[in-house]
Amino acid sequence: MGAGMTRLAVICARGGSKGIKGKNLRNLLDKPLLAHTIEQAQESGVFDWIAVSSDSHQILAVGTAAGADFAVERPASLASDTAPKVPAIRHCAQEVERLAGAAIDTIVDLDATAPLRSLDDIRGAVAKLESSGADNLVTGMPARRSPYFNLVEEQPDGRIALSKVPDTPIMRRQDAPRCFDLNASIFVWKRAALFSDHDSALGNNTILFEMPEERSIDIDNDLDFAFVEFMMNRKLADKEDKD
């Protein structure tokens, strides 16, 4: 990774949740869900600072107790169900720069609801962006469906058609361009890109870091939570067997 680079991990965790009430503080393997991502940020050895951004004082207190360096209170205008996430990440980074008195070169958003990521995923995503000429990076897994082959859209008259129709028909999935499902696990920005007025994580100069499906679950409902819990318990059991 770039020598002398300063890096910030931002963990956004709103108090409200439609899918699972209080999910960011819900216990997963005897600790709050939020704490798993804070520990991953610490153990990765990548970051100068770790910050939690939230509209909930309880979440901010739990984040500080779990080891976050900064607890940044998020304005209500950036904490609604309809508010985009990028401005909240930008706000948090700006507050950390103000409090730390230093500019940050690389800002990384680690989603609290994606705890199956590995430390190497974090390190690899940061290293890939910093060694590239891209503005930012997102993570994703190989898509189960291809818009060129077996993903269809409903037309106004009720008929269906392929989402993307290539000039030459594609008869086998293997022949289609590689497509990915974004997994909302890791987002990485160079400072200038995040501090622009572009509020989408996808721009004209965005690259992707590939992660496997088993590390790409984003908790959005009780079934997701149960599956993540199962996967983490299995990982612990495998580690104990090896020890």
C-alpha positions as CSV (number, residue, x, y, z in Angstrom):
1,M,0.0,0.0,0.0
2,G,1.1,3.6,-0.5
3,A,3.8,4.7,1.9
4,G,2.8,7.6,4.1
5,M,-0.9,7.3,3.2
6,T,-3.4,8.3,5.9
7,R,-6.5,6.1,6.0
8,L,-9.9,6.3,7.7
9,A,-12.4,3.6,8.2
10,V,-16.0,4.9,8.4
11,I,-18.7,2.6,9.8
12,C,-22.2,4.0,9.2
13,A,-24.9,2.7,11.6
14,R,-28.3,4.4,11.7
15,G,-30.5,3.9,14.8
16,G,-33.6,3.1,12.6
17,S,-34.0,-0.1,10.6
18,K,-37.0,-1.4,8.7
19,G,-35.7,-4.9,8.1
20,I,-34.5,-5.7,11.6
21,K,-35.3,-3.5,14.6
22,G,-32.0,-2.3,16.2
23,K,-29.9,-4.6,14.0
24,N,-26.6,-2.7,14.5
25,L,-26.7,-3.4,18.2
26,R,-28.2,-6.9,18.0
27,N,-25.9,-9.6,19.5
28,L,-24.0,-11.8,17.1
29,L,-21.8,-14.4,18.8
30,D,-22.1,-12.5,22.1
31,K,-21.2,-9.0,20.8
32,P,-23.1,-6.3,19.0
33,L,-23.1,-6.6,15.3
34,L,-21.4,-3.2,15.0
35,A,-18.5,-4.4,17.1
36,H,-17.5,-7.1,14.6
37,T,-16.7,-4.5,11.9
38,I,-14.8,-2.2,14.3
39,E,-12.7,-5.2,15.3
40,Q,-12.0,-6.1,11.6
41,A,-10.9,-2.5,11.0
42,Q,-8.5,-2.7,13.9
43,E,-7.1,-6.1,13.1
44,S,-6.6,-5.3,9.4
45,G,-3.8,-2.9,10.4
46,V,-4.7,-0.6,7.6
47,F,-6.2,2.4,9.3
48,D,-5.0,5.4,11.2
49,W,-8.5,6.1,12.5
50,I,-11.8,4.3,12.8
51,A,-15.0,6.4,13.1
52,V,-18.6,5.4,13.7
53,S,-21.3,7.7,12.2
54,S,-24.8,7.5,13.6
55,D,-27.9,9.4,14.6
56,S,-28.1,7.2,17.7
57,H,-26.3,8.1,20.9
58,Q,-26.5,4.5,22.0
59,I,-24.8,3.3,18.8
60,L,-22.1,5.9,19.2
61,A,-21.5,4.8,22.8
62,V,-21.3,1.2,21.8
63,G,-18.9,2.1,18.9
64,T,-16.6,4.0,21.3
65,A,-16.6,1.1,23.8
66,A,-15.7,-1.3,20.9
67,G,-12.7,0.7,20.0
68,A,-13.7,3.4,17.5
69,D,-11.5,6.5,17.7
70,F,-14.3,8.9,16.8
71,A,-18.0,8.9,17.4
72,V,-19.5,11.3,14.8
73,E,-23.1,12.3,15.3
74,R,-24.9,12.3,12.0
75,P,-27.4,15.2,11.2
76,A,-31.0,14.1,10.9
77,S,-31.0,15.2,7.2
78,L,-28.4,12.5,6.5
79,A,-30.1,9.8,8.6
80,S,-33.5,9.3,7.0
81,D,-34.6,6.1,5.1
82,T,-34.3,8.0,1.8
83,A,-31.0,9.8,2.4
84,P,-28.1,8.6,0.3
85,K,-25.1,7.1,2.1
86,V,-22.3,8.9,0.4
87,P,-23.0,12.3,1.9
88,A,-23.0,10.7,5.4
89,I,-19.6,9.2,4.7
90,R,-18.3,12.5,3.5
91,H,-19.7,14.3,6.5
92,C,-18.0,11.8,8.8
93,A,-14.7,12.1,7.0
94,Q,-14.9,15.9,7.2
95,E,-15.5,15.8,10.9
96,V,-12.6,13.4,11.5
97,E,-10.3,15.7,9.5
98,R,-11.4,18.6,11.6
99,L,-11.0,16.8,14.9
100,A,-7.7,15.1,14.0
101,G,-6.3,18.2,12.3
102,A,-5.1,16.2,9.3
103,A,-6.1,15.4,5.8
104,I,-7.0,11.8,4.9
105,D,-5.8,10.2,1.7
106,T,-8.1,7.2,1.6
107,I,-11.5,6.8,3.1
108,V,-13.1,3.3,3.4
109,D,-16.7,2.6,4.3
110,L,-17.1,-0.8,6.0
111,D,-20.8,-1.7,6.2
112,A,-21.7,-2.9,9.7
113,T,-24.2,-5.4,8.2
114,A,-21.6,-7.3,6.2
115,P,-19.4,-9.0,8.9
116,L,-18.4,-12.0,6.8
117,R,-15.7,-10.0,4.9
118,S,-12.1,-11.1,5.7
119,L,-9.2,-9.0,6.7
120,D,-7.6,-9.8,3.4
121,D,-10.7,-8.4,1.6
122,I,-10.2,-5.1,3.4
123,R,-6.4,-5.0,2.7
124,G,-6.9,-6.1,-0.9
125,A,-9.6,-3.5,-1.7
126,V,-7.6,-0.7,-0.2
127,A,-4.3,-1.8,-2.0
128,K,-6.1,-2.2,-5.3
129,L,-7.5,1.4,-5.3
130,E,-4.3,3.0,-4.0
131,S,-2.3,1.3,-6.7
132,S,-4.7,2.3,-9.5
133,G,-5.7,5.5,-11.3
134,A,-9.3,5.0,-10.3
135,D,-11.3,7.4,-8.1
136,N,-13.0,4.8,-6.0
137,L,-13.7,1.1,-5.6
138,V,-16.7,-1.1,-4.7
139,T,-16.9,-4.8,-3.8
140,G,-19.0,-7.4,-5.4
141,M,-19.5,-11.1,-6.1
142,P,-20.0,-12.9,-9.4
143,A,-23.6,-12.4,-10.4
144,R,-26.0,-15.4,-10.4
145,R,-27.9,-14.0,-13.3
146,S,-26.5,-12.2,-16.4
147,P,-28.4,-9.3,-18.1
148,Y,-27.0,-10.7,-21.4
149,F,-28.3,-14.2,-20.9
150,N,-30.9,-15.0,-18.3
151,L,-32.0,-11.7,-16.6
152,V,-35.1,-10.3,-18.2
153,E,-37.2,-7.1,-17.9
154,E,-40.9,-6.7,-18.2
155,Q,-42.0,-4.5,-21.0
156,P,-45.0,-2.0,-20.8
157,D,-47.2,-4.5,-22.7
158,G,-46.4,-7.3,-20.3
159,R,-43.9,-9.2,-22.6
160,I,-40.4,-9.9,-21.3
161,A,-37.0,-9.2,-22.9
162,L,-33.4,-9.6,-22.0
163,S,-32.1,-6.7,-19.9
164,K,-29.2,-6.2,-22.3
165,V,-29.4,-7.3,-25.9
166,P,-25.9,-7.8,-27.4
167,D,-25.2,-7.3,-31.1
168,T,-24.4,-11.0,-31.4
169,P,-26.8,-13.4,-29.5
170,I,-25.2,-15.1,-26.6
171,M,-26.1,-18.8,-26.3
172,R,-24.1,-19.8,-23.3
173,R,-23.6,-17.9,-20.0
174,Q,-19.9,-18.6,-20.1
175,D,-19.7,-16.4,-23.3
176,A,-21.4,-13.4,-21.7
177,P,-19.3,-10.5,-20.2
178,R,-18.6,-11.0,-16.5
179,C,-21.2,-9.4,-14.3
180,F,-21.2,-8.8,-10.6
181,D,-23.7,-8.3,-7.7
182,L,-22.6,-5.4,-5.6
183,N,-22.4,-6.7,-2.0
184,A,-22.3,-3.4,0.0
185,S,-19.4,-4.7,2.0
186,I,-16.5,-2.3,1.3
187,F,-16.4,1.0,-0.5
188,V,-13.0,2.8,-0.9
189,W,-12.5,6.4,-2.1
190,K,-9.6,8.7,-2.8
191,R,-10.1,11.9,-0.9
192,A,-10.7,14.1,-4.0
193,A,-13.4,11.7,-5.3
194,L,-15.3,11.5,-2.0
195,F,-15.1,15.2,-1.4
196,S,-16.6,16.0,-4.8
197,D,-20.3,16.7,-5.3
198,H,-20.9,13.2,-6.7
199,D,-23.3,11.3,-4.3
200,S,-23.2,7.9,-6.0
201,A,-20.8,5.1,-5.3
202,L,-20.6,4.4,-9.0
203,G,-18.9,6.9,-11.2
204,N,-17.1,7.0,-14.5
205,N,-13.8,5.9,-12.9
206,T,-14.9,3.2,-10.5
207,I,-13.3,-0.2,-10.2
208,L,-14.3,-3.5,-8.5
209,F,-12.7,-5.8,-5.9
210,E,-14.2,-9.3,-6.3
211,M,-15.3,-11.3,-3.2
212,P,-16.8,-14.8,-3.0
213,E,-20.4,-15.3,-2.4
214,E,-19.8,-16.8,1.1
215,R,-18.3,-13.5,2.3
216,S,-20.9,-11.3,0.5
217,I,-24.0,-11.5,2.6
218,D,-25.5,-8.2,3.6
219,I,-27.9,-8.5,6.6
220,D,-31.2,-7.0,5.6
221,N,-33.7,-9.3,7.4
222,D,-33.9,-12.1,10.0
223,L,-33.1,-14.8,7.5
224,D,-29.8,-13.0,6.5
225,F,-29.0,-12.6,10.2
226,A,-29.5,-16.3,10.8
227,F,-27.4,-17.3,7.8
228,V,-24.5,-14.9,8.8
229,E,-24.7,-16.4,12.4
230,F,-24.5,-19.9,10.9
231,M,-21.5,-19.0,8.7
232,M,-19.6,-17.4,11.5
233,N,-20.2,-20.4,13.8
234,R,-19.0,-22.7,11.1
235,K,-15.9,-20.6,10.7
236,L,-15.2,-20.8,14.4
237,A,-15.8,-24.6,14.4
238,D,-13.3,-25.0,11.5
239,K,-10.7,-22.9,13.3
240,E,-11.1,-25.0,16.5
241,D,-10.7,-28.2,14.5
242,K,-7.5,-27.0,12.9
243,D,-6.2,-25.9,16.3
